[in-house]
């Protein structure tokens, strides 16, 4: 027993005695399996005379289950925490917290040993005296009416055998208990028991019981009092009848606790004075409110977090592996989202079938703070379909910064004043492409083309960049393509993406060209204490000038283009709208007007937060389309979140790699001959609100210069 650590003088004495008795007992049994069986026969001799004499004990033992160590490992619940390490929810088959021997206070161990198995440190798994007494009682009644099980036997019974009370099962229990004692130390067996035993109030194991009854955390168990330890140890016999949190159990719980205290005094663990003082304490003293079943909060977010964990840790089972999952969730933001999605108090939805999904994340870190994932019948369920991460819809024009104009700046060094001819054009297949207004606008700057969401300039941009380079740029932002193929129509967003994809991609524009894969989990702590970090490395996926020039053009979209509904006074907002239409066949089938919109997106960001929103209907059907103001609900959802949580009023900083002329941006070191001449056929400034936009940019430039000047003199 030299490998064991004992916490008291009593345990050391018991250890010495146990070692002598155990070695003597095992020495006898080791002389042969036949002799071992004879010992067991002697223990059940009283039962043989009742009619079981024809049963051969050898055959009973032969059918004993294998001592499978994996069955000694109990399922452990998984605990979820928010971004600030606050506990959120416990999920699992059983609510259990596993602890090690050094965390168990001796008063608690003594309480269980005195009550359940006073000769625990002396026997070899079977207490012959208690078993003989139990046999004597049982021969006069039904088998199993009287106990006698040691702590070792209880571990076996709860891990390997059925609850039936038969002679065969009892013989197998004895055999396995003996095997367990040979293979494991007393300390190991005691911890198997203390971590396994059910103690009522949804508590499996002593750590869960301490938490649920007294609010004591597992690392603070040493603070447990004698009265508390005795109460918990007394629960084993009948948890439902001795649970003191149930008012009608108070008297029975008090009497049961007194029995435990008396047993501890009998065995010398406590003095008479300690026993009487503990008896005076009301059994209800220190109890916390009864642990009632709690429904899972933030179901959609925790679903996304679990999917992320399973994606990285392939073999884990969150229902029984005892994980601690530290999420990136902001509960206040998620509470606001749930209210916005499930009521009409913040957004006036057109009908109950109207759907929305979005991801709201930290621009700099990629940590998801909240998600909107469906409404009413389509609201996400835990381990089910989650609109925010699983839905794939066409992004329309919101994909243009990712697939067209971002790659053009990065690869071709275009300025925001680069001229594109908006004229009649077809795809390479010969299929025509048109703008949303079915007009051609001649020579346009890239800024104006993006501001007004024209399609033809986007196709020209992708052709000049090249499909392969555009694909690589988008993939660096976390975008994936079906069958790894891209087509010209992707220039106007005919591919499919999720809100999570779009939020991750747009955040890189707002983060100076650094991409952080969006994630719901900060880290996972395994049951053995191993930590697995989930935040990936920040990657530079584009030049800082590309990120800023795209951002600056998307400012124009919000200030004077198609995204003005998303504008938030006081915040530096950049973003892009995107809509898709129904094909002719669908319009004809459901009687949709030609102006009917299928998908409506808004993806935008500030230096603090990024949000990508999809709105529409889950399925086609009569009346299931958007038009007019309903296409702007995605912008309203963005605006509501930014108004509620956008506390950082800082502006995006212009990097030294670019300079501004006439409200347009150019890359330093690149020929600036692109500055367009004044020509009636060329639109240089924003069509609407140009003066307002120019004034804002001038103020921004002035602010930047003052900041630089201050830094030089600071």
VOGU-3710 file (C-alpha; in Angstrom, 3 decimals, decimal comma):
1> xxxxxxxxxx> 0,000/0,000/0,000  3,061/2,238/-0,157  1,748/3,935/-3,282  -1,292/5,299/-1,465  -1,459/8,668/0,249  -3,476/8,860/3,459  -4,848/12,037/4,942  -5,040/11,062/8,623  -3,486/8,939/11,341  -6,571/6,730/11,332
11> xxxxxxxxxx> -6,150/5,943/7,645  -2,484/5,043/8,118  -3,395/2,606/10,856  -6,149/1,190/8,722  -3,733/0,876/5,821  -1,285/-1,171/7,850  -4,065/-3,412/9,106  -5,567/-3,654/5,638  -2,246/-4,649/4,112  -1,823/-7,491/6,601
21> xxxxxxxxxx> -5,401/-8,741/6,315  -5,520/-8,373/2,549  -2,252/-10,206/2,020  -3,410/-13,009/4,341  -6,778/-13,270/2,567  -5,320/-13,110/-0,911  -2,621/-15,578/0,077  -5,263/-18,131/0,953  -7,239/-17,477/-2,208  -4,205/-17,642/-4,460
31> xxxxxxxxxx> -3,646/-21,307/-3,580  -6,057/-22,225/-6,319  -9,262/-21,249/-8,023  -10,994/-24,280/-6,513  -10,168/-23,150/-2,981  -11,376/-19,670/-3,897  -14,684/-21,128/-5,038  -14,951/-23,130/-1,813  -14,654/-19,931/0,187  -17,506/-18,445/-1,831
41> xxxxxxxxxx> -19,521/-21,626/-1,344  -19,068/-21,271/2,389  -20,421/-17,742/2,193  -23,587/-18,863/0,458  -23,974/-22,159/2,307  -27,031/-20,888/4,088  -28,702/-20,368/0,722  -27,948/-23,831/-0,565  -30,333/-25,370/1,916  -33,184/-23,246/0,591
51> xxxxxxxxxx> -33,276/-25,127/-2,708  -30,340/-23,770/-4,665  -28,163/-26,813/-3,994  -28,453/-28,046/-7,549  -26,792/-24,949/-8,874  -23,087/-25,315/-9,496  -21,164/-22,302/-8,348  -18,477/-23,016/-10,885  -20,918/-22,418/-13,713  -22,101/-19,210/-12,067
61> xxxxxxxxxx> -18,601/-17,819/-11,908  -17,870/-19,014/-15,425  -20,560/-16,664/-16,708  -19,151/-13,659/-14,862  -18,634/-10,600/-17,125  -15,071/-9,574/-17,893  -13,610/-6,870/-15,674  -13,588/-4,288/-18,472  -11,805/-1,153/-17,275  -13,703/1,032/-19,746
71> xxxxxxxxxx> -16,939/0,304/-17,873  -15,445/1,788/-14,739  -15,260/5,161/-16,477  -18,475/7,054/-15,871  -20,049/9,449/-18,363  -19,154/13,028/-17,539  -21,293/15,997/-18,485  -20,029/18,845/-20,650  -20,093/22,387/-19,307  -20,462/25,505/-21,449
81> xxxxxxxxxx> -19,114/28,963/-20,569  -19,499/32,397/-22,173  -16,714/34,684/-23,408  -16,056/35,925/-19,865  -15,799/32,395/-18,397  -19,258/32,563/-16,807  -21,078/29,227/-16,579  -23,913/28,800/-19,088  -25,178/25,231/-19,105  -24,360/21,630/-18,302
91> xxxxxxxxxx> -25,151/19,000/-20,912  -24,868/15,252/-20,697  -26,450/11,910/-19,955  -25,639/12,422/-16,283  -24,719/15,620/-14,465  -21,393/14,557/-13,023  -18,063/16,162/-12,122  -15,089/13,853/-11,702  -12,618/14,672/-8,937  -9,329/13,194/-7,771
101> xxxxxxxxxx> -8,457/11,781/-4,345  -6,531/14,847/-3,203  -9,675/17,004/-3,502  -11,795/14,821/-1,205  -11,887/16,084/2,408  -11,225/13,322/4,931  -14,470/14,140/6,755  -16,417/13,202/3,616  -14,442/10,012/2,951  -14,837/8,977/6,599
111> xxxxxxxxxx> -18,591/9,621/6,475  -19,044/7,271/3,526  -16,719/4,570/4,849  -18,317/4,561/8,319  -21,792/4,365/6,817  -21,304/2,060/3,853  -18,268/-0,112/4,587  -16,576/0,251/7,968  -14,076/-2,530/7,139  -13,219/-1,080/3,740
121> xxxxxxxxxx> -9,472/-0,955/4,404  -9,427/-4,501/5,842  -11,315/-6,770/3,414  -10,363/-8,025/-0,067  -13,592/-6,816/-1,675  -15,984/-8,960/0,350  -16,760/-8,375/4,032  -17,221/-11,928/5,294  -18,878/-10,897/8,559  -21,437/-8,600/6,924
131> xxxxxxxxxx> -22,074/-11,124/4,176  -22,682/-13,917/6,688  -25,108/-11,701/8,573  -26,908/-10,828/5,350  -27,138/-14,509/4,414  -28,670/-15,347/7,784  -31,374/-12,729/7,270  -31,956/-13,723/3,647  -32,533/-17,405/4,335  -35,614/-16,434/6,303
141> xxxxxxxxxx> -36,997/-14,210/3,524  -36,558/-13,312/-0,134  -33,005/-13,333/-1,439  -31,678/-9,816/-1,558  -33,921/-8,468/1,186  -30,840/-7,707/3,288  -27,681/-5,993/1,995  -24,088/-6,513/3,010  -22,369/-5,072/-0,048  -18,995/-3,447/0,417
151> xxxxxxxxxx> -17,973/-0,261/-1,367  -16,056/-2,466/-3,801  -19,165/-4,541/-4,483  -21,236/-1,404/-5,032  -18,749/-0,244/-7,674  -19,099/-3,624/-9,392  -22,886/-3,627/-9,112  -23,197/-0,146/-10,619  -20,685/-0,788/-13,415  -21,121/-4,361/-14,624
161> xxxxxxxxxx> -24,236/-6,122/-13,381  -27,989/-5,865/-13,706  -30,002/-4,751/-10,662  -31,775/-8,120/-10,314  -31,416/-9,764/-6,896  -30,488/-13,372/-7,656  -27,967/-15,822/-6,305  -26,126/-15,982/-9,619  -25,744/-12,213/-9,809  -24,507/-12,089/-6,212
171> xxxxxxxxxx> -21,880/-14,769/-6,807  -20,664/-12,899/-9,895  -20,559/-9,691/-7,862  -18,283/-11,344/-5,292  -16,008/-12,702/-7,995  -15,674/-9,334/-9,750  -15,154/-7,510/-6,448  -12,236/-9,804/-5,697  -10,783/-9,161/-9,175  -11,194/-5,404/-8,745
181> xxxxxxxxxx> -9,310/-5,445/-5,438  -6,429/-7,334/-7,049  -6,165/-4,847/-9,917  -6,726/-1,493/-8,180  -5,678/0,185/-4,947  -8,137/1,049/-2,187  -7,706/4,706/-3,066  -8,671/4,041/-6,687  -11,717/2,002/-5,674  -12,890/4,635/-3,212
191> xxxxxxxxxx> -12,708/7,307/-5,912  -14,585/5,092/-8,371  -17,336/4,907/-5,778  -17,369/8,581/-4,779  -17,447/9,696/-8,427  -20,122/7,167/-9,389  -22,731/7,058/-6,620  -26,119/8,714/-7,247  -27,032/11,153/-4,482  -30,337/12,636/-5,610
201> xxxxxxxxxx> -31,097/16,167/-6,836  -29,659/15,242/-10,268  -26,280/14,624/-8,609  -23,942/11,861/-9,735  -20,870/11,722/-7,524  -19,942/13,696/-4,422  -18,676/16,740/-6,347  -22,025/17,220/-8,074  -23,817/16,687/-4,751  -21,687/19,298/-2,984
211> xxxxxxxxxx> -22,472/21,763/-5,752  -26,191/21,021/-6,001  -26,917/20,870/-2,264  -24,504/23,436/-0,830  -23,126/25,417/-3,758  -19,603/24,140/-3,039  -17,372/23,947/-6,119  -15,234/20,865/-6,699  -11,989/22,694/-5,940  -13,419/23,923/-2,610
221> xxxxxxxxxx> -14,620/20,613/-1,168  -12,220/20,980/1,773  -14,577/23,710/3,052  -17,299/21,120/3,654  -18,445/20,823/7,272  -19,009/17,633/9,245  -22,786/18,132/9,194  -22,771/18,609/5,422  -20,586/15,553/4,827  -22,828/13,397/7,008
231> xxxxxxxxxx> -25,952/14,542/5,191  -24,474/13,732/1,762  -23,179/10,325/2,887  -26,609/9,505/4,274  -28,255/9,947/0,890  -26,900/6,712/-0,596  -29,540/4,427/0,902  -32,532/6,306/-0,544  -31,748/9,663/-2,216  -35,350/10,583/-2,928
241> xxxxxxxxxx> -36,436/10,006/0,681  -33,479/11,698/2,369  -33,061/14,708/0,067  -33,421/17,654/2,514  -34,271/20,137/-0,247  -37,691/18,465/-0,364  -39,630/19,912/2,624  -41,434/16,687/3,522  -38,061/14,888/3,818  -36,704/17,112/6,597
251> xxxxxxxxxx> -37,415/14,738/9,496  -36,203/11,618/7,693  -33,076/13,425/6,453  -32,276/14,564/9,995  -32,593/11,041/11,424  -30,491/9,599/8,619  -27,754/12,189/9,169  -27,715/11,298/12,894  -27,116/7,652/11,973  -24,127/8,646/9,844
261> xxxxxxxxxx> -22,693/10,816/12,624  -23,166/7,983/15,114  -21,354/5,571/12,793  -18,462/8,008/12,418  -18,212/8,301/16,215  -18,388/4,514/16,603  -15,434/4,064/14,247  -13,362/6,762/15,919  -13,456/9,332/13,131  -15,063/12,017/15,315
271> xxxxxxxxxx> -15,428/12,667/19,030  -18,704/12,582/20,916  -18,549/16,360/21,242  -18,159/16,791/17,469  -21,064/14,427/16,887  -23,417/16,275/19,234  -22,462/19,698/17,851  -23,161/18,526/14,309  -26,492/17,037/15,372  -27,644/20,448/16,628
281> xxxxxxxxxx> -27,259/22,014/13,168  -30,550/22,022/11,206  -30,325/19,624/8,265  -31,564/22,420/5,987  -28,831/24,874/6,992  -26,663/25,987/4,071  -28,793/24,346/1,398  -29,117/26,126/-1,937  -32,334/26,155/-3,961  -33,244/22,762/-5,359
291> xxxxxxxxxx> -31,606/22,013/-8,690  -34,476/21,985/-11,162  -34,177/20,888/-14,771  -33,050/23,876/-16,835  -33,790/24,151/-20,511  -30,777/24,837/-22,674  -30,211/28,583/-23,115  -28,798/29,993/-26,347  -29,586/26,751/-28,152  -28,585/27,925/-31,636
301> xxxxxxxxxx> -25,246/29,327/-30,477  -24,333/26,247/-28,429  -25,304/24,090/-31,402  -22,820/25,991/-33,568  -20,175/25,691/-30,845  -20,621/21,920/-30,587  -20,407/21,519/-34,356  -17,122/23,410/-34,264  -15,788/21,205/-31,462  -16,777/18,026/-33,283
311> xxxxxxxxxx> -15,142/19,331/-36,432  -11,802/19,679/-34,670  -11,978/16,910/-32,051  -13,357/14,028/-34,084  -13,626/11,397/-31,355  -15,221/13,345/-28,509  -18,714/12,688/-27,219  -20,054/15,832/-25,600  -22,713/13,856/-23,743  -20,219/11,853/-21,682
321> xxxxxxxxxx> -16,613/13,020/-22,116  -16,625/15,753/-19,474  -15,548/18,670/-21,652  -15,434/22,290/-20,580  -16,282/24,378/-23,638  -15,380/28,053/-23,378  -17,391/29,848/-26,040  -17,140/33,338/-27,538  -20,770/34,157/-26,685  -21,861/37,576/-25,454
331> xxxxxxxxxx> -25,086/36,699/-23,567  -26,419/40,265/-23,680  -26,000/40,401/-27,444  -27,618/36,993/-27,848  -30,534/37,984/-25,619  -31,093/41,025/-27,837  -30,887/38,846/-30,947  -33,434/36,387/-29,583  -35,823/39,233/-28,876  -35,269/40,678/-32,345
341> xxxxxxxxxx> -35,809/37,323/-34,057  -38,767/36,092/-32,024  -40,859/39,240/-31,617  -41,934/42,234/-33,702  -40,746/44,725/-31,088  -37,499/45,579/-32,878  -38,223/44,560/-36,476  -41,681/44,584/-38,076  -41,657/41,322/-40,033  -44,170/40,949/-42,875
351> xxxxxxxxxx> -45,424/37,522/-41,759  -44,612/34,481/-39,624  -42,920/32,632/-42,495  -40,350/35,367/-43,101  -36,894/34,140/-42,126  -33,597/35,678/-41,191  -30,140/34,456/-40,272  -26,953/36,274/-39,379  -23,600/36,114/-37,657  -22,411/38,955/-35,422
361> xxxxxxxxxx> -18,687/38,785/-34,679  -15,691/40,703/-33,410  -13,977/42,313/-36,422  -10,473/42,082/-34,983  -10,617/38,593/-33,438  -13,136/36,627/-35,474  -14,950/35,599/-32,288  -18,684/35,175/-32,871  -20,666/37,100/-30,267  -24,217/36,185/-31,286
371> xxxxxxxxxx> -26,180/34,579/-34,092  -29,661/34,833/-35,508  -30,772/31,469/-36,765  -34,274/31,267/-38,115  -37,667/32,285/-36,830  -40,655/30,326/-35,536  -40,722/26,817/-37,057  -37,223/27,257/-38,469  -35,571/28,407/-35,265  -32,414/26,360/-34,730
381> xxxxxxxxxx> -32,504/23,362/-32,398  -29,515/21,914/-30,577  -27,751/19,400/-32,837  -30,148/20,279/-35,641  -30,179/22,506/-38,731  -28,796/25,953/-38,006  -29,548/28,700/-40,530  -26,624/30,885/-39,417  -23,982/28,267/-40,206  -25,680/25,594/-42,315
391> xxxxxxxxxx> -27,885/27,458/-44,785  -26,423/28,106/-48,240  -28,005/30,888/-50,316  -26,909/33,050/-53,241  -25,278/36,270/-51,951  -25,985/38,407/-55,016  -24,076/41,687/-55,200  -22,759/41,341/-51,644  -20,224/38,937/-53,168  -18,699/41,600/-55,451
401> xxxxxxxxxx> -16,106/42,933/-52,965  -14,948/39,359/-52,352  -14,815/38,022/-55,903  -14,485/41,089/-58,146  -13,227/44,358/-56,753  -11,061/43,074/-53,911  -9,104/40,848/-56,328  -8,864/43,726/-58,848  -7,192/46,016/-56,332  -4,983/43,262/-54,944
411> xxxxxxxxxx> -3,803/41,866/-58,283  -4,172/44,744/-60,758  -3,523/47,649/-58,380  -6,682/49,426/-59,462  -7,518/52,744/-57,874  -11,062/53,428/-56,730  -11,273/55,731/-59,772  -10,441/52,959/-62,214  -12,762/53,256/-65,214  -15,033/50,421/-66,321
421> xxxxxxxxxx> -17,269/50,565/-69,369  -20,851/49,719/-68,451  -22,153/48,690/-71,857  -24,098/45,848/-73,401  -22,269/42,615/-72,607  -22,815/38,866/-72,516  -21,256/36,019/-70,581  -18,777/33,828/-72,434  -21,643/31,409/-73,012  -23,523/34,085/-74,942
431> xxxxxxxxxx> -26,094/34,518/-72,192  -26,900/38,214/-71,658  -26,143/40,020/-68,405  -27,983/43,144/-67,315  -27,988/45,681/-64,513  -30,816/45,802/-61,995  -32,230/48,922/-63,695  -31,844/47,401/-67,188  -29,796/50,436/-68,250  -26,222/51,011/-69,457
441> xxxxxxxxxx> -24,263/53,846/-67,861  -21,126/54,186/-69,943  -17,749/54,805/-68,316  -17,926/54,502/-64,521  -15,396/54,536/-61,745  -15,087/51,337/-59,760  -16,421/53,218/-56,733  -19,590/54,288/-58,519  -20,128/50,853/-60,056  -19,985/49,248/-56,609
451> xxxxxxxxxx> -21,973/52,013/-54,933  -24,880/51,474/-57,313  -24,467/47,701/-57,476  -24,198/47,448/-61,264  -23,571/43,955/-62,617  -21,845/44,566/-65,950  -18,791/46,352/-64,452  -18,413/43,449/-62,003  -18,183/40,978/-64,887  -15,597/43,158/-66,621
461> xxxxxxxxxx> -13,558/43,273/-63,407  -13,486/39,508/-63,003  -12,456/39,035/-66,611  -9,507/41,364/-66,200  -8,416/39,788/-62,933  -8,798/36,216/-64,128  -10,964/33,511/-62,605  -8,110/31,678/-60,902  -6,864/34,756/-59,060  -10,373/35,739/-58,050
471> xxxxxxxxxx> -10,969/32,226/-56,745  -7,739/32,265/-54,739  -8,592/35,634/-53,221  -12,057/34,464/-52,156  -10,700/31,198/-50,773  -8,195/33,091/-48,645  -11,234/34,709/-47,011  -12,722/31,335/-46,089  -15,047/30,993/-49,087  -15,444/27,516/-50,580
481> xxxxxxxxxx> -16,865/26,615/-53,972  -18,941/23,604/-54,904  -16,849/21,023/-56,736  -13,980/23,519/-56,467  -15,233/25,227/-59,635  -15,996/28,888/-60,384  -18,027/30,521/-63,134  -18,413/34,016/-64,550  -21,845/34,352/-62,962  -20,163/34,227/-59,551
491> xxxxxxxxxx> -19,096/37,805/-60,276  -22,657/38,798/-59,357  -23,076/36,219/-56,596  -24,786/33,215/-58,173  -22,792/30,837/-55,963  -23,992/29,891/-52,466  -22,621/30,912/-49,063  -23,691/30,967/-45,421  -23,945/34,026/-43,161  -20,918/32,631/-41,321
501> xxxxxxxxxx> -18,901/32,556/-44,556  -19,799/36,140/-45,393  -19,139/37,505/-41,915  -15,690/35,932/-41,871  -14,798/37,297/-45,307  -16,016/40,846/-44,645  -14,242/41,040/-41,289  -10,891/40,789/-43,092  -11,642/44,026/-44,961  -12,320/45,708/-41,637
511> xxxxxxxxxx> -9,230/44,207/-40,020  -6,639/45,772/-42,293  -6,407/42,672/-44,500  -5,922/40,182/-41,656  -8,235/37,154/-41,733  -9,326/35,356/-38,578  -11,468/32,310/-39,166  -14,778/32,995/-37,422  -15,169/30,757/-34,395  -17,644/30,056/-31,595
521> xxxxxxxxxx> -15,156/28,437/-29,217  -12,129/29,934/-27,490  -10,854/26,690/-26,019  -11,899/23,253/-24,832  -10,578/21,692/-21,637  -10,682/17,892/-21,701  -11,536/15,816/-18,641  -7,838/15,221/-17,952  -7,100/18,961/-17,962  -5,634/19,129/-21,468
531> xxxxxxxxxx> -6,445/22,442/-23,167  -7,195/22,687/-26,877  -7,143/26,212/-28,309  -9,594/26,973/-31,102  -8,636/30,446/-32,246  -6,487/30,062/-35,345  -3,607/32,276/-36,300  -4,403/35,616/-37,861  -3,395/35,511/-41,536  -2,637/38,384/-43,871
541> xxxxxxxxxx> -4,703/37,612/-46,942  -4,478/40,941/-48,753  -2,476/44,148/-48,712  -3,577/46,854/-46,306  -4,349/49,116/-49,260  -6,745/46,536/-50,700  -8,621/46,257/-47,411  -8,853/50,010/-46,938  -9,830/50,837/-50,513  -12,620/48,241/-50,441
551> xxxxxxxxxx> -13,707/49,617/-47,067  -13,716/53,163/-48,369  -15,877/52,203/-51,345  -18,247/50,311/-49,044  -18,544/53,437/-46,919  -19,937/55,116/-50,009  -22,453/52,276/-50,411  -23,751/52,941/-46,895  -23,602/56,738/-47,055  -24,958/57,305/-50,556
561> xxxxxxxxxx> -25,646/54,009/-52,314  -27,883/50,981/-51,929  -27,104/50,507/-48,224  -28,197/53,806/-46,681  -30,792/52,076/-44,475  -27,912/50,424/-42,593  -26,197/53,722/-41,806  -25,626/54,277/-38,077  -24,890/57,875/-37,028  -21,672/58,098/-35,048
571> xxxxxxxxxx> -20,222/54,835/-36,345  -17,860/54,326/-39,275  -19,871/51,749/-41,227  -18,934/49,972/-44,446  -21,142/47,415/-46,115  -22,804/45,988/-49,185  -26,283/44,899/-50,153  -27,115/41,844/-52,213  -30,341/40,556/-53,724  -31,316/37,684/-55,987
581> xxxxxxxxxx> -34,379/37,113/-58,151  -36,562/34,102/-58,930  -36,284/32,352/-62,269  -39,177/32,645/-64,712  -40,456/29,141/-63,993  -40,783/29,812/-60,255  -42,413/33,197/-60,809  -44,972/31,622/-63,096  -45,682/28,721/-60,732  -46,429/30,916/-57,707
591> xxxxxxxxxx> -47,620/34,060/-59,420  -44,693/36,200/-58,250  -44,248/39,643/-59,870  -41,135/40,287/-61,944  -39,792/42,481/-59,132  -40,045/39,670/-56,545  -36,845/39,146/-54,558  -35,706/35,717/-53,407  -32,714/36,561/-51,184  -31,781/39,848/-49,559
601> xxxxxxxxxx> -28,381/40,262/-47,894  -26,491/42,934/-46,069  -22,902/42,364/-45,022  -21,220/45,192/-43,194  -18,755/46,114/-40,511  -17,282/48,727/-38,232  -13,806/48,613/-36,683  -15,473/46,798/-33,758  -18,060/44,388/-35,180  -18,900/42,604/-38,430
611> xxxxxxxxxx> -22,318/41,263/-39,319  -23,625/39,364/-42,338  -27,402/39,058/-42,633  -29,550/36,921/-44,920  -33,308/37,348/-45,159  -35,924/35,568/-47,226  -38,152/32,503/-47,078  -37,087/28,950/-46,364  -39,322/27,546/-49,090  -41,107/28,843/-52,144
621> xxxxxxxxxx> -44,846/29,226/-51,766  -47,736/31,588/-52,329  -46,734/35,008/-51,061  -43,248/33,873/-50,054  -41,249/36,637/-51,700  -39,830/40,057/-50,857  -40,290/43,395/-52,549  -39,959/47,056/-51,681  -39,240/47,701/-48,013  -39,088/44,036/-47,029
631> xxxxxxxxxx> -35,825/43,751/-48,966  -34,358/46,274/-46,509  -35,059/44,233/-43,385  -31,546/42,791/-43,585  -30,194/46,340/-43,295  -32,550/47,126/-40,416  -31,334/44,069/-38,518  -27,736/45,163/-39,026  -28,550/48,674/-37,880  -30,378/47,461/-34,760
641> xxxxxxxxxx> -27,397/45,373/-33,641  -24,857/48,103/-34,308  -26,933/50,727/-32,523  -27,291/48,453/-29,503  -23,713/47,176/-29,232  -21,483/49,402/-31,362  -19,628/51,267/-28,625  -16,377/51,941/-30,499  -16,760/55,158/-32,495  -13,258/55,041/-33,970
651> xxxxxxxxxx> -12,830/55,338/-37,743  -10,994/52,995/-40,068  -7,463/54,361/-40,370  -6,058/55,062/-43,816  -2,732/53,220/-44,236  0,383/54,952/-45,528  0,279/52,781/-48,643  -2,559/54,831/-50,179  -3,280/58,485/-50,860  -6,443/60,385/-51,731
661> xxxxxxxxxx> -7,058/62,713/-54,675  -10,485/64,174/-55,471  -12,189/61,749/-53,125  -10,563/58,720/-54,792  -7,843/56,445/-53,447  -4,618/55,451/-55,191  -1,823/53,088/-54,264  1,495/54,796/-53,596  4,143/53,965/-56,156  1,579/53,150/-58,824
671> xxxxxxxxxx> 1,119/55,451/-61,826  -1,626/57,929/-60,907  -2,574/58,659/-64,513  -5,878/56,936/-63,751  -7,236/60,129/-62,219  -10,150/60,601/-64,617  -10,479/63,790/-66,662  -13,591/65,845/-66,213  -15,977/64,546/-68,830  -19,716/64,593/-69,014
681> xxxxxxxxxx> -19,757/60,882/-69,834  -17,715/59,901/-66,794  -19,244/59,782/-63,323  -16,518/60,509/-60,789  -18,334/61,375/-57,592  -21,149/59,514/-55,891  -24,487/60,057/-57,621  -26,370/60,929/-54,443  -25,007/62,642/-51,361  -21,644/63,314/-52,943
691> xxxxxxxxxx> -20,984/66,531/-51,052  -21,823/64,861/-47,758  -19,490/61,982/-48,521  -16,668/64,265/-49,630  -17,022/66,411/-46,515  -16,887/63,307/-44,320  -13,741/62,092/-46,035  -12,065/65,483/-45,694  -12,769/65,474/-41,960  -11,381/61,974/-41,709
701> xxxxxxxxxx> -8,195/62,968/-43,505  -7,805/66,004/-41,275  -8,287/63,843/-38,188  -5,671/61,375/-39,425  -3,120/64,120/-40,024  -3,655/65,547/-36,551  -3,171/62,103/-35,062  0,054/61,574/-37,015  1,315/65,002/-35,973  0,546/64,255/-32,348
711> xxxx> 2,387/60,936/-32,553  5,470/62,603/-34,041  5,620/65,142/-31,230  4,609/62,674/-28,538
//
